[in-house]
Every structure is written in C-alpha cells, then in structure tokens.
Amino acid sequence: MKTLFNNHTGIQNFMLGMIRIKTFFLGLIIFFIFVCFQSLIGEFILLPHKSELQKLIFFAEDGTLILDKYFAKSMEIVIPFSGYIFIGSVFLTFLIVYVFIRLRKKSVLPSFNLHMPKKQTILLYLHHLIILSLSIACIELYFPGLLEEPFSEMAYRSAHSKSIFFIAVVLFAPFFEEFVFRGLMFDGLKEKFGVFAAIIIPALLFALAHWGQYGFWICFLAVLPMGILFGYARLKSNTLTLPIALHLINNLTGCLLFEFY
C-alpha cells in the first residue's frame, strides 16, 4: 500500500510538472502568435505600396538580390503605425487565447495574479530600477554610441498618433509582455526548475524578443538586466502588479525623454 501511495504521489508530481511546462510553452506560443500578427498587420499596411516597393528590388552584377532600399522604404511606411500594430496584435492575440480557453476550458488567470504588494517592496524595487537606469546611463556616458538606438525615438517622432503610440508603449507593452514573460513563463518554470530558471530564462527570451529592435549591446546591457529585475520583483512580491508597474515606469520615462529631451 505504501509503495502504491508513493507511486501515486510520483505520478501526481510528474503530471503537475508537465502542466507547468505546458504553461511555459503556452507563453512561448502566445508570444509567437503576437509576432505573427505584427507581421501580418505590417504587411496589410504595405499592400497599397507594393508596386512602389517592387521597384526598389535590385539584382547586383553577380546575381545577388539587393533589398536594402526595399526594407528601408518598408520601415519608413510601417514605423509611423507601430503603435496601432502593437495594440492590434495584442487584441488579436488575446482573442485567440480567449477562444482557446473557451474551447479547452483552461484558465490562465492564476498567471495574472494581480494584487497590491507591500509598500516596502514597491519602494525597494523602485529604488533598484532607478539604480539600474542610472547604471545604464553611466555606460552610455563612458562609452558613447554603445547603447545608441534610433528606432524607438524615430518611431515616437514619426508616429501617426503620439497618443496611440504612448498607449501602446506605456500601457499595452508592460501588461502584455509581463503577462507572457513574468506570468506564464515564470509560473511554468518556477516549480519545475526552480527560481533561478524562472527568472533567467524569461529574461533571456525577453532580451531576445527585443534584439531586432535594439541590437546586441542594448539587449545585453539594458534589456536583460531589466528582465532579471522584473523577474525578482515578480518573485518577491508574488504578483504581476509590481513588474508591470516597473515596466510601465521605465517605458513612460523613455517616452517623456523623447518628448522633452
């Protein structure tokens, strides 16, 4: 009987572990769907300009396909609508998630886990965010150009609607990204592989997700440490509220710098 009970407990633990891994992969799938929607909406915006863009595709004398001007013009057309693209992609992604939940009768609500953390915890991690931001500013001061990144400022300055861009970056991005990286992925990894994996792996994926936008050095020296900080905030506060708030403050600061600096 004792052996049967131990076997039953082992099976239960195995099944719980598999469920948690599925939660991690659900986070990956949701983010992949989001990226696909971003690409689709971007292509939809480019449709009226296809004939113009086709003229920018050249072949070199050795037969190499040259797409530099094509991509540059495509970005010039799409970037002003980046806020709309982000918000639309989030809405469509959550629509897919909602349909999945309804069909499979699954719940992702535990991964939201929103409540107000203790005041001391909020102040502590706000302090950490300020220190990290100042450290990143010092790196830029001593190594000019290393963390230079024109995309975000260009997107803000050329935005079709700064209000929409602001809403996308300051509200939608923190909520969606923290739900995926510090919500589903964190929950899926913590109990199965421990705290270290739950913090580091989502932080690495968070940095990788921003690589195309920021490049290696910004992702390695700024985005990755931010992801680790948000992960620790999630761990210590036991809620997504704190990492969402820290993420929001960071993005808000960036937008305000673009506006007034």
Secondary structure, 3 states (H helix, E strand, C coil): CHHHHHHHHHHHHHHHHHHHHHHHHHHHHHHHHHHHHHHHHHHHHHHHHHHHHHCCCEECCCCCEECHHHHHHHHHHHHHHHHHHHHHHHHHHHHHHHHHHHHHCCCCHHHHCCCCCCHHHHHHHHHHHHHHHHHHHHHHHHCCCCCCCHHHHHHHHCCCCHHHHHHHHHHHHHHHHHHHHHHHHHHHHHHHHCHHHHHHHHHHHHHHHCHHHHCHHHHHHHHHHHHHHHHHHHHHHCCCHHHHHHHHHHHHHHHHHHHHC
